[in-house]
Amino acid sequence: MPLDTETYTLPVARTIADLQAQVTAWRAEGLRIGFVPTMGALHEGHLSLVDLAARHADKVVVSIFVNPTQFAPHEDLDAYPRTEQEDAEKLAKRPAHLIFAPAAREMYPEEFDLSIQVSGPSEGLESDARPHFFAGVVTVVAKLFAAVKPDIATFGEKDYQQLLVVKKLVRDLDLGIEIVAGETTREQDGLAMSSRNAYLTSDERRRASQLYAALNNVADTIKQGASITEAREAGLAILHEAGFDPIDYLEVRDAETLTPLETVTSPARVLAAAKLGATRLIDNIPLEI
């Protein structure tokens, strides 16, 4: 099936075969391929990763695929926003060259039964709250990498644990793909941009910025000489006051390994995940003493 160039300004590949035909043609011209994997519902954070990929590559492929294997049965797979038309319009204004938007059956044929497990940075934090999550993420990322075969791929620091897990996947499997991290894109009040922010009520949206405030309070308190335990308690108080419940974690971890810390003597990361109403938000910031 040829690329869809009638529905959208930007060409769209619906199958792996069509995707690879275009990428192969670019490679025959000696061009460097960049890749930005997304689940759609694109915002400025995603688009900044497209801009970043374009600074490292000649052609940029953006995937739009809501990956079912990273959702548990009780999570929001069916409710997850699907805005392909709007996404394509946004991408047409950025340095993207091809959209890869496969159906679930294209990525997971009936006979598909493989799952990739990752240890190390995947342990704890998100895995405690969502045990299924990283197996689903790593499996689909590995399949996308195999389909696109990019030279570089960009991932956002907002999903910091995921970023480290993907780096480990590439390193351990010798995939030879350069992973370029993009800084978290934030709203004016500090809230990290996320597709799930659309679920927040107006009142919840007003209070949501306290997640970022709590992270900064933890970092600042530690810099002022407090212990990690004392800083966490202060940060948790901010989240409770703002109405976050439950709070899955508010932790200070090593920036490279995500191992728990008793004191901060090397680059660290402050990470949090909590629910505000029905919406689960995650965020993190760097911490250096």
HELIX and SHEET records of a PDB file:
HELIX    1   1 ILE A   16  ALA A   28  1                                  13    
HELIX    2   2 GLU A   44  ALA A   54  1                                  11    
HELIX    3   3 PRO A   68  GLN A   70  5                                   3    
HELIX    4   4 GLU A   84  LEU A   91  1                                   8    
HELIX    5   5 ALA A  104  MET A  107  1                                   4    
HELIX    6   6 GLY A  120  SER A  122  5                                   3    
HELIX    7   7 GLU A  126  ALA A  129  1                                   4    
HELIX    8   8 PHE A  133  VAL A  148  1                                  16    
HELIX    9   9 GLU A  157  ASP A  159  5                                   3    
HELIX   10  10 TYR A  160  ASP A  172  1                                  13    
HELIX   11  11 SER A  195  TYR A  199  5                                   5    
HELIX   12  12 SER A  202  ALA A  208  1                                   7    
HELIX   13  13 GLN A  210  LYS A  223  1                                  14    
HELIX   14  14 ILE A  228  ALA A  242  1                                  15    
SHEET    1   A 6 VAL A  12  ALA A  13  0                                        
SHEET    2   A 6 LEU A  98  PHE A 100  1                                        
SHEET    3   A 6 LYS A  59  ILE A  64  1                                        
SHEET    4   A 6 ILE A  33  THR A  38  1                                        
SHEET    5   A 6 ILE A 152  GLY A 156  1                                        
SHEET    6   A 6 GLU A 178  GLY A 182  1                                        
SHEET    1   B 3 ILE A 247  ASP A 254  0                                        
SHEET    2   B 3 ALA A 268  LEU A 276 -1                                        
SHEET    3   B 3 THR A 279  LEU A 287 -1                                        
END                                                                             
